[in-house]
Amino acid sequence: MSAPDIVIVGGGPAGFSAARTINVFYPESKVTLIEEKSSIQIPCSIPSVIAGELPPEKNLYPLKKLSDFGIKIEFSRVEVLDVRNGKVFLENGKHLPYDKLILATGWMPRTLGIEGENLEGIHYISTNTEHVKKLSEETKNARKILLVGGGFIGIDLASEIKRLWKDKEIILVEAAKSLASGLFSQSIDEKLEEELVNLGVKVLKEATVERFEGKEKVERVVLSTGYAIDVDMVFVAIGFRPRVRLAQEAGIRLTDSGKIAVDEFLRTSADGVYAAGNCRAHRSAIDGKEIPAMLAFISAMDGRISGMNVGGEPTVKDP
């Protein structure tokens, strides 16, 4: 039996890890990784880059290094996935056949969907290097910054910016009663808030943004509490949505939450197609219920599992 042609869509933690795993365990396989952006920031360190503590060029995913291992890289957008004939069609006009395929298409930010959210100065997090550089420059010049969302990114951004620029006014707005998505105990949550307050961050919990105001650029934020805050810049970090357009249009089964459904070997409902990382549904090992798991180290683990399974008979199960 000849070595399979394997295509990976997505060059983030899952896709990168899958490519390297296949290369190590199935070196005879022909592997092509497709990624839209030629310069990707490592997600976990983006707050440090935005704050100016870490240069963006030192936070790059080393995708091009995969070429040194014989992995082909295509920097283009996948327009169509044809699971019936085993082909992907790219924006650059190319089409690639595959025997096995891994969807590692990642995430996109959740949006607020409220009045004024398209004003200049309102930003969502992206792994695109040029976008992150722009955010870093705007952060440097802003005096009053509002962070919407008290999850890990919001907390990290608030603390990183305040540590480097003590003169900046930082306000963190969280809809829930607790920070960090309610993942920790009350005592840890209180400690997190205490640390932020000690840094000089103003924390407003149980409050949501009702609208943004301004002419072309954001000037004011109106909260559900009736409180209005003048601002120079806004970061919105209220979570992520799985990027599943390709899977959905190809007829691959999704879960009720809109993520790609997989079995214990990370196989999707389409023959020869696997899914790994933030685009796929994760389930609890205890009760089998779907759980949130949009973390880089989990995506990297997914990449290893899918990479091990895609090159031969599936044997490695999702823990």
GUFI-279987 format. One line per field, with one value per residue (C-alpha): residue number from 0; residue in three letters; x, y, z. Coordinates in nm, 4 decimals, always signed. Example, Ala and Ser with C-alpha at 12.3 -4.5 7.8 and 13.67 -1.06 7.14 Angstrom:
// residues 2
i: 0_1
aa: ALA_SER
px: +1.2300_+1.3670
py: -0.4500_-0.1060
pz: +0.7800_+0.7140
// end
This chain:
// residues 319
i: 0_1_2_3_4_5_6_7_8_9_10_11_12_13_14_15_16_17_18_19_20_21_22_23_24_25_26_27_28_29_30_31_32_33_34_35_36_37_38_39_40_41_42_43_44_45_46_47_48_49_50_51_52_53_54_55_56_57_58_59_60_61_62_63_64_65_66_67_68_69_70_71_72_73_74_75_76_77_78_79_80_81_82_83_84_85_86_87_88_89_90_91_92_93_94_95_96_97_98_99_100_101_102_103_104_105_106_107_108_109_110_111_112_113_114_115_116_117_118_119_120_121_122_123_124_125_126_127_128_129_130_131_132_133_134_135_136_137_138_139_140_141_142_143_144_145_146_147_148_149_150_151_152_153_154_155_156_157_158_159_160_161_162_163_164_165_166_167_168_169_170_171_172_173_174_175_176_177_178_179_180_181_182_183_184_185_186_187_188_189_190_191_192_193_194_195_196_197_198_199_200_201_202_203_204_205_206_207_208_209_210_211_212_213_214_215_216_217_218_219_220_221_222_223_224_225_226_227_228_229_230_231_232_233_234_235_236_237_238_239_240_241_242_243_244_245_246_247_248_249_250_251_252_253_254_255_256_257_258_259_260_261_262_263_264_265_266_267_268_269_270_271_272_273_274_275_276_277_278_279_280_281_282_283_284_285_286_287_288_289_290_291_292_293_294_295_296_297_298_299_300_301_302_303_304_305_306_307_308_309_310_311_312_313_314_315_316_317_318
aa: MET_SER_ALA_PRO_ASP_ILE_VAL_ILE_VAL_GLY_GLY_GLY_PRO_ALA_GLY_PHE_SER_ALA_ALA_ARG_THR_ILE_ASN_VAL_PHE_TYR_PRO_GLU_SER_LYS_VAL_THR_LEU_ILE_GLU_GLU_LYS_SER_SER_ILE_GLN_ILE_PRO_CYS_SER_ILE_PRO_SER_VAL_ILE_ALA_GLY_GLU_LEU_PRO_PRO_GLU_LYS_ASN_LEU_TYR_PRO_LEU_LYS_LYS_LEU_SER_ASP_PHE_GLY_ILE_LYS_ILE_GLU_PHE_SER_ARG_VAL_GLU_VAL_LEU_ASP_VAL_ARG_ASN_GLY_LYS_VAL_PHE_LEU_GLU_ASN_GLY_LYS_HIS_LEU_PRO_TYR_ASP_LYS_LEU_ILE_LEU_ALA_THR_GLY_TRP_MET_PRO_ARG_THR_LEU_GLY_ILE_GLU_GLY_GLU_ASN_LEU_GLU_GLY_ILE_HIS_TYR_ILE_SER_THR_ASN_THR_GLU_HIS_VAL_LYS_LYS_LEU_SER_GLU_GLU_THR_LYS_ASN_ALA_ARG_LYS_ILE_LEU_LEU_VAL_GLY_GLY_GLY_PHE_ILE_GLY_ILE_ASP_LEU_ALA_SER_GLU_ILE_LYS_ARG_LEU_TRP_LYS_ASP_LYS_GLU_ILE_ILE_LEU_VAL_GLU_ALA_ALA_LYS_SER_LEU_ALA_SER_GLY_LEU_PHE_SER_GLN_SER_ILE_ASP_GLU_LYS_LEU_GLU_GLU_GLU_LEU_VAL_ASN_LEU_GLY_VAL_LYS_VAL_LEU_LYS_GLU_ALA_THR_VAL_GLU_ARG_PHE_GLU_GLY_LYS_GLU_LYS_VAL_GLU_ARG_VAL_VAL_LEU_SER_THR_GLY_TYR_ALA_ILE_ASP_VAL_ASP_MET_VAL_PHE_VAL_ALA_ILE_GLY_PHE_ARG_PRO_ARG_VAL_ARG_LEU_ALA_GLN_GLU_ALA_GLY_ILE_ARG_LEU_THR_ASP_SER_GLY_LYS_ILE_ALA_VAL_ASP_GLU_PHE_LEU_ARG_THR_SER_ALA_ASP_GLY_VAL_TYR_ALA_ALA_GLY_ASN_CYS_ARG_ALA_HIS_ARG_SER_ALA_ILE_ASP_GLY_LYS_GLU_ILE_PRO_ALA_MET_LEU_ALA_PHE_ILE_SER_ALA_MET_ASP_GLY_ARG_ILE_SER_GLY_MET_ASN_VAL_GLY_GLY_GLU_PRO_THR_VAL_LYS_ASP_PRO
px: +0.0000_+0.1386_+0.1807_-0.1271_-0.1455_-0.2424_-0.3754_-0.4009_-0.6183_-0.4982_-0.1542_-0.2294_-0.1415_-0.3476_-0.2367_+0.1292_+0.1369_-0.0402_+0.2070_+0.5097_+0.3613_+0.2891_+0.6386_+0.7953_+0.5803_+0.4931_+0.7886_+0.6926_+0.3615_+0.3212_+0.1930_+0.0593_-0.0414_-0.2702_-0.2838_-0.4366_-0.1768_+0.1966_+0.2686_+0.0814_+0.1206_+0.1293_-0.2119_-0.1169_+0.1480_-0.0569_-0.1427_+0.2315_+0.2879_-0.0001_+0.1274_+0.4708_+0.6547_+0.7286_+0.8353_+0.5917_+0.8760_+0.9666_+0.6098_+0.5700_+0.4596_+0.7557_+0.5411_+0.8109_+1.0415_+0.8065_+0.9424_+1.2787_+1.1112_+0.9680_+0.6208_+0.4711_+0.3133_+0.0396_-0.0440_-0.3968_-0.7612_-0.9545_-1.2697_-1.4340_-1.3911_-1.5138_-1.5347_-1.7017_-1.4030_-1.1321_-1.0214_-0.9740_-1.0054_-0.7941_-0.8460_-0.5231_-0.6789_-0.5102_-0.6913_-0.5297_-0.6368_-0.6083_-0.6370_-0.6721_-0.7488_-0.7309_-0.9498_-0.7669_-0.9490_-0.9502_-1.1682_-1.3022_-1.3900_-1.7440_-1.8903_-2.1230_-2.3787_-2.4638_-2.4939_-2.1658_-1.9466_-1.8040_-1.6531_-1.2773_-1.0873_-1.2918_-1.0821_-1.1087_-0.8096_-0.6519_-0.3446_-0.2551_+0.0836_+0.0080_-0.3169_-0.1398_+0.1267_-0.1495_-0.3117_+0.0228_+0.0762_-0.2752_-0.2370_+0.0848_-0.0942_-0.4210_-0.4704_-0.7987_-0.8660_-1.1790_-1.1600_-1.4885_-1.4698_-1.3049_-1.1780_-0.8120_-0.7395_-0.9088_-0.7280_-0.3937_-0.4331_-0.5350_-0.2423_+0.0201_-0.0773_-0.1005_+0.2361_+0.4134_+0.2159_+0.1044_-0.0282_-0.2908_-0.6462_-0.7679_-1.1310_-1.2328_-1.6041_-1.7369_-2.1002_-2.0769_-2.0294_-1.6822_-1.3756_-1.1941_-1.5189_-1.6128_-1.3541_-1.2060_-1.3325_-1.4625_-1.1420_-0.9228_-1.1600_-1.1365_-0.7568_-0.7508_-0.9648_-0.7536_-0.4360_-0.5918_-0.7179_-0.3766_-0.2265_-0.4708_-0.7250_-1.0871_-1.3040_-1.6783_-1.8606_-2.2238_-2.2248_-2.2571_-2.1978_-2.5231_-2.3747_-2.0697_-2.0843_-1.8699_-1.8540_-1.6012_-1.3934_-1.5227_-1.5471_-1.7818_-1.9145_-2.2580_-2.3062_-2.6197_-2.5815_-2.6377_-2.2751_-2.1073_-1.7284_-1.5179_-1.2536_-0.9741_-0.9717_-1.1752_-1.0741_-1.3552_-1.2639_-1.5915_-1.4963_-1.4603_-1.6681_-1.5436_-1.4499_-1.6575_-1.7651_-1.5753_-1.7126_-2.0678_-2.0731_-1.9244_-2.2098_-1.9955_-2.1984_-2.1873_-2.3006_-2.5873_-2.3297_-2.2026_-1.8714_-1.7490_-1.8640_-1.5900_-1.5536_-1.2914_-1.0264_-1.1172_-1.2805_-1.5645_-1.8746_-1.6879_-1.4624_-1.0952_-1.1581_-1.0463_-1.0938_-0.8608_-0.8388_-1.0870_-1.3113_-1.4127_-1.6366_-1.4664_-1.6433_-1.5935_-1.4269_-1.6585_-2.0086_-1.9559_-2.1134_-1.9694_-1.7330_-1.5459_-1.1827_-1.0516_-0.6961_-0.3742_-0.2284_-0.5479_-0.5325_-0.1690_-0.2680_-0.5465_-0.2882_-0.0784_-0.3798_-0.5067_-0.1528_-0.0999_-0.4331_-0.4351_-0.1205_-0.2352_-0.5047_-0.6611_-0.5512_-0.4944_-0.8065_-0.9024_-0.8469
py: +0.0000_+0.3406_+0.6226_+0.8477_+1.2063_+1.4059_+1.7612_+1.9740_+2.2871_+2.5357_+2.6216_+2.6967_+2.4725_+2.1768_+2.1923_+2.2549_+1.9694_+1.7340_+1.8094_+1.7490_+1.4283_+1.2826_+1.3743_+1.1898_+0.8754_+0.8471_+1.0110_+0.8422_+1.0317_+1.3375_+1.6187_+1.9580_+2.2215_+2.5029_+2.8299_+3.1656_+3.3808_+3.3612_+3.5194_+3.3848_+3.4925_+3.2279_+3.2871_+3.2634_+3.5367_+3.7899_+4.0010_+4.0405_+4.1497_+4.4002_+4.5429_+4.5919_+4.3485_+4.0917_+4.1836_+4.0329_+3.8794_+3.6673_+3.5344_+3.3774_+3.0229_+2.8750_+2.7395_+2.7828_+2.5561_+2.2689_+2.2948_+2.1796_+1.8477_+1.8047_+1.9352_+2.1482_+2.4784_+2.6506_+3.0026_+3.0418_+3.0250_+2.7033_+2.7930_+2.4514_+2.1104_+1.8273_+1.5248_+1.3085_+1.3299_+1.3978_+1.7427_+2.0922_+2.3970_+2.7007_+3.0718_+3.0882_+2.8615_+2.5371_+2.2196_+1.9466_+1.5819_+1.4006_+1.0519_+1.1844_+1.5342_+1.7101_+2.0138_+2.2374_+2.5565_+2.7054_+2.9901_+3.3355_+3.5915_+3.6256_+3.9662_+4.1767_+4.2630_+4.6004_+4.9609_+5.1251_+4.8159_+4.9035_+5.2312_+5.2702_+5.1917_+4.8808_+4.5678_+4.1901_+3.9616_+3.8090_+3.5936_+3.7981_+3.9602_+4.2900_+4.3253_+4.2571_+4.5172_+4.7713_+4.6902_+4.7310_+5.0748_+5.1932_+5.0635_+5.2608_+5.5825_+5.5273_+5.6816_+5.5149_+5.1552_+4.9458_+4.5655_+4.3828_+4.0304_+3.9066_+3.5756_+3.4760_+3.7150_+4.0111_+3.9469_+3.8990_+4.2119_+4.4236_+4.3098_+4.3256_+4.6762_+4.8097_+4.6651_+4.8357_+5.1614_+5.2533_+5.5892_+5.4317_+5.3946_+5.0370_+4.9313_+4.5644_+4.4888_+4.1366_+4.0235_+3.7448_+3.7517_+3.6015_+3.6377_+3.3726_+3.2301_+3.0948_+2.8179_+2.8759_+2.8738_+3.1910_+3.2370_+3.2193_+3.4487_+3.7015_+3.6747_+3.7398_+4.0484_+4.1672_+4.1382_+4.3385_+4.6084_+4.6314_+4.6944_+4.9798_+4.8076_+4.9068_+4.5909_+4.6163_+4.2828_+4.1969_+4.4635_+4.4440_+4.6937_+4.8303_+5.0494_+5.2340_+5.6032_+5.8253_+5.9857_+5.7757_+5.6550_+5.5178_+5.7902_+5.6514_+5.3176_+5.2906_+4.9978_+4.8123_+4.9727_+5.3123_+5.4041_+5.5818_+5.5723_+5.7929_+5.5812_+5.6001_+5.2312_+4.9116_+4.5465_+4.2902_+3.9407_+3.7623_+3.4216_+3.2427_+3.0617_+2.7548_+2.8169_+2.5490_+2.6956_+2.4370_+2.1446_+2.2770_+2.3441_+1.9985_+1.8347_+1.7172_+1.6669_+1.9392_+1.9227_+2.1310_+2.3875_+2.4310_+2.2471_+1.9620_+1.6273_+1.3639_+1.0123_+0.9021_+0.8906_+1.2462_+1.1160_+1.3236_+1.1974_+1.2234_+0.9361_+1.0128_+1.3511_+1.4285_+1.7425_+1.8795_+2.1832_+2.4614_+2.3752_+2.0351_+1.9367_+1.8186_+1.5956_+1.5212_+1.1880_+1.1622_+1.1989_+1.2446_+1.5904_+1.8583_+2.0920_+2.4152_+2.3380_+2.6251_+2.6212_+2.6024_+2.3035_+2.1032_+2.1927_+2.0798_+1.7493_+1.7120_+1.7640_+1.4795_+1.2469_+1.3210_+1.3024_+0.9584_+0.8302_+0.9806_+0.8040_+0.4507_+0.2484_+0.4733_+0.3525_+0.6633_+0.7785_+1.1198_+1.1067
pz: +0.0000_-0.1035_+0.1468_+0.1668_+0.0465_+0.3571_+0.3543_+0.6693_+0.6642_+0.9259_+1.0592_+1.4242_+1.7224_+1.5959_+1.2334_+1.3157_+1.5669_+1.3244_+1.0451_+1.2645_+1.4107_+1.0656_+0.9533_+1.2481_+1.2476_+0.8764_+0.6948_+0.3691_+0.3536_+0.1340_+0.3591_+0.2517_+0.5073_+0.3903_+0.5823_+0.4874_+0.6663_+0.6104_+0.9494_+1.2536_+1.6162_+1.8916_+2.0594_+2.4269_+2.4006_+2.2022_+2.5138_+2.5804_+2.2199_+2.2302_+2.5578_+2.4029_+2.6276_+2.3545_+1.9980_+1.7428_+1.5416_+1.8457_+1.8781_+1.5345_+1.4623_+1.2698_+0.9852_+0.7243_+0.9260_+0.8408_+0.4862_+0.6224_+0.7062_+0.3565_+0.4370_+0.1620_+0.2707_+0.0672_+0.1799_+0.0494_+0.1561_+0.1010_-0.0893_-0.1257_+0.0349_-0.1890_+0.0384_-0.2268_-0.4624_-0.2017_-0.3163_-0.1760_-0.3996_-0.3118_-0.3608_-0.5636_-0.8281_-0.7258_-0.6298_-0.4231_-0.4027_-0.0724_+0.0714_+0.4269_+0.5476_+0.8850_+0.9471_+1.1947_+1.0998_+1.4497_+1.5741_+1.5117_+1.7806_+1.9128_+1.8372_+2.0488_+1.7826_+1.9351_+1.8206_+1.7298_+1.7292_+1.3857_+1.5051_+1.4744_+1.7907_+1.8763_+1.8341_+1.8481_+1.8945_+1.5844_+1.5218_+1.2134_+1.2783_+1.1014_+1.2959_+1.6264_+1.5409_+1.4778_+1.8132_+1.9882_+1.8324_+1.9213_+2.2768_+2.3152_+2.2188_+2.4102_+2.7508_+2.8565_+2.7517_+2.8102_+2.8047_+2.7455_+2.8875_+3.2051_+3.0694_+3.0390_+2.7504_+2.9194_+3.2482_+3.0744_+2.8616_+3.1602_+3.3741_+3.0974_+2.9849_+3.3395_+3.4414_+3.1533_+3.1508_+3.5005_+3.3810_+3.1517_+3.2826_+3.2344_+3.2909_+3.2734_+3.2216_+3.2871_+3.2498_+3.5089_+3.8854_+3.8555_+3.6366_+3.4288_+3.2885_+3.6311_+3.6072_+3.9524_+4.3079_+4.4708_+4.6705_+4.3586_+4.1725_+4.4546_+4.4470_+4.0720_+4.1151_+4.4068_+4.1988_+3.9156_+4.1506_+4.3182_+3.9750_+3.9273_+3.7009_+3.7565_+3.7544_+3.6823_+3.7163_+3.6360_+3.3661_+2.9889_+2.7093_+2.5674_+2.2940_+2.1711_+2.0877_+1.8696_+1.5259_+1.3342_+1.6279_+1.9582_+2.2220_+2.4846_+2.6122_+2.7717_+3.0130_+3.1198_+3.4625_+3.3010_+3.3585_+3.0609_+3.0205_+2.7924_+2.6198_+2.3621_+2.2734_+2.3316_+2.3272_+2.3018_+2.4261_+2.4983_+2.3650_+2.0343_+1.7757_+1.5879_+1.2259_+1.0554_+0.7187_+0.5127_+0.7127_+0.7104_+0.3366_+0.2726_+0.4654_+0.7568_+1.0722_+1.3377_+1.6993_+1.8369_+1.9527_+1.5961_+1.6302_+1.4127_+1.5528_+1.5865_+1.7261_+1.9783_+1.7016_+1.5865_+1.2675_+1.1262_+0.9453_+0.6114_+0.5047_+0.5521_+0.7162_+1.0723_+1.2828_+1.5499_+1.7740_+1.8362_+1.5420_+1.6804_+1.9695_+2.2897_+2.5389_+2.9059_+2.9831_+3.2849_+3.1422_+2.7676_+2.7631_+2.5376_+2.7193_+2.6321_+2.5511_+2.3385_+2.4700_+2.2692_+2.4573_+2.3945_+2.0252_+2.0107_+2.1731_+1.9160_+1.6439_+1.7783_+1.8054_+1.4550_+1.3159_+1.4679_+1.3370_+0.9901_+0.8709_+0.9428_+1.1153_+1.3857_+1.7282_+1.9411_+2.1238_+2.2512_+2.6301
// end
